[in-house]
Protein backbone atom coordinates (compact mmCIF):
# COMPACT_ATOMS: atom_id res chain seq x y z
CA UNK A 1 0.00 0.00 0.00
CA UNK A 2 1.33 3.48 -0.78
CA UNK A 3 2.46 5.70 2.07
CA UNK A 4 0.43 8.45 3.70
CA UNK A 5 1.92 11.94 3.58
CA UNK A 6 1.77 13.29 7.15
CA UNK A 7 2.29 16.88 8.27
CA UNK A 8 2.15 18.17 11.84
CA UNK A 9 2.05 21.95 12.14
CA UNK A 10 1.91 24.29 15.15
CA UNK A 11 1.62 28.08 15.12
CA UNK A 12 5.39 28.24 15.64
CA UNK A 13 6.65 25.78 13.03
CA UNK A 14 6.30 22.75 10.80
CA UNK A 15 7.03 19.93 13.25
CA UNK A 16 6.89 16.97 10.83
CA UNK A 17 6.52 16.39 7.12
CA UNK A 18 7.10 12.80 6.07
CA UNK A 19 5.59 9.73 4.46
CA UNK A 20 4.38 7.12 6.96
CA UNK A 21 2.29 3.96 6.99
CA UNK A 22 -0.41 5.11 9.45
CA UNK A 23 -1.17 7.75 12.08
CA UNK A 24 -3.67 7.22 14.92
CA UNK A 25 -5.24 10.59 15.78
CA UNK A 26 -6.99 11.44 19.09
CA UNK A 27 -10.19 12.96 17.70
CA UNK A 28 -12.95 14.39 19.89
CA UNK A 29 -15.36 11.79 18.47
CA UNK A 30 -12.86 8.99 19.11
CA UNK A 31 -9.41 7.96 17.98
CA UNK A 32 -9.05 7.04 14.31
CA UNK A 33 -6.30 5.63 12.14
CA UNK A 34 -5.46 7.42 8.91
CA UNK A 35 -3.77 5.49 6.10
CA UNK A 36 -3.26 6.10 2.40
CA UNK A 37 -6.65 5.99 0.65
CA UNK A 38 -8.59 7.11 3.75
CA UNK A 39 -11.86 8.89 3.00
CA UNK A 40 -11.68 12.68 3.31
CA UNK A 41 -12.53 13.87 6.81
CA UNK A 42 -11.96 16.86 9.05
CA UNK A 43 -12.21 16.69 12.85
CA UNK A 44 -11.21 18.45 16.03
CA UNK A 45 -8.18 16.97 17.81
CA UNK A 46 -8.35 16.50 21.58
CA UNK A 47 -5.36 16.65 23.90
CA UNK A 48 -3.58 13.33 23.66
CA UNK A 49 -0.96 11.44 21.69
CA UNK A 50 -0.56 10.83 18.00
CA UNK A 51 0.72 7.34 17.26
CA UNK A 52 2.91 7.41 14.14
CA UNK A 53 3.63 4.06 12.44
CA UNK A 54 6.48 4.54 9.96
CA UNK A 55 5.98 1.08 8.42
CA UNK A 56 3.45 -1.72 8.68
CA UNK A 57 4.04 -3.71 11.87
CA UNK A 58 6.44 -1.11 13.32
CA UNK A 59 6.27 0.11 16.90
CA UNK A 60 4.53 3.49 17.00
CA UNK A 61 6.21 6.75 17.87
CA UNK A 62 4.12 8.88 20.23
CA UNK A 63 3.83 12.64 19.82
CA UNK A 64 1.88 14.63 22.42
CA UNK A 65 -0.55 17.14 20.90
CA UNK A 66 -2.77 19.76 22.42
CA UNK A 67 -5.93 20.79 20.58
CA UNK A 68 -6.31 21.72 16.96
CA UNK A 69 -7.70 20.15 13.81
CA UNK A 70 -6.95 17.13 11.62
CA UNK A 71 -7.74 16.93 7.92
CA UNK A 72 -7.44 13.85 5.75
CA UNK A 73 -7.55 14.59 2.03
CA UNK A 74 -6.19 13.22 -1.21
CA UNK A 75 -2.90 14.93 -0.29
CA UNK A 76 -2.59 13.06 3.02
CA UNK A 77 -3.06 13.92 6.71
CA UNK A 78 -2.47 17.42 8.04
CA UNK A 79 -2.72 18.16 11.74
CA UNK A 80 -2.84 21.78 12.85
CA UNK A 81 -2.14 21.54 16.59
CA UNK A 82 -2.04 24.26 19.22
CA UNK A 83 1.15 22.62 20.51
CA UNK A 84 3.11 19.43 19.90
CA UNK A 85 6.03 17.75 21.59
CA UNK A 86 7.75 14.39 21.89
Secondary structure as the mmCIF struct_conf table of DSSP 4:
data_model
#
loop_
_struct_conf.conf_type_id
_struct_conf.id
_struct_conf.beg_label_comp_id
_struct_conf.beg_label_asym_id
_struct_conf.beg_label_seq_id
_struct_conf.end_label_comp_id
_struct_conf.end_label_asym_id
_struct_conf.end_label_seq_id
HELX_LH_PP_P HELX_LH_PP_P1 UNK A 2 UNK A 3
STRN STRN1 UNK A 4 UNK A 9
BEND BEND1 UNK A 11 UNK A 12
STRN STRN2 UNK A 14 UNK A 20
BEND BEND2 UNK A 21 UNK A 21
STRN STRN3 UNK A 22 UNK A 27
TURN_TY1_P TURN_TY1_P1 UNK A 28 UNK A 29
STRN STRN4 UNK A 30 UNK A 35
TURN_TY1_P TURN_TY1_P2 UNK A 36 UNK A 37
HELX_LH_PP_P HELX_LH_PP_P2 UNK A 38 UNK A 40
STRN STRN5 UNK A 41 UNK A 44
STRN STRN6 UNK A 45 UNK A 45
HELX_LH_PP_P HELX_LH_PP_P3 UNK A 46 UNK A 46
BEND BEND3 UNK A 47 UNK A 47
STRN STRN7 UNK A 48 UNK A 53
BEND BEND4 UNK A 54 UNK A 55
TURN_TY1_P TURN_TY1_P3 UNK A 56 UNK A 57
HELX_LH_PP_P HELX_LH_PP_P4 UNK A 58 UNK A 60
STRN STRN8 UNK A 61 UNK A 73
TURN_TY1_P TURN_TY1_P4 UNK A 74 UNK A 75
STRN STRN9 UNK A 76 UNK A 85
#
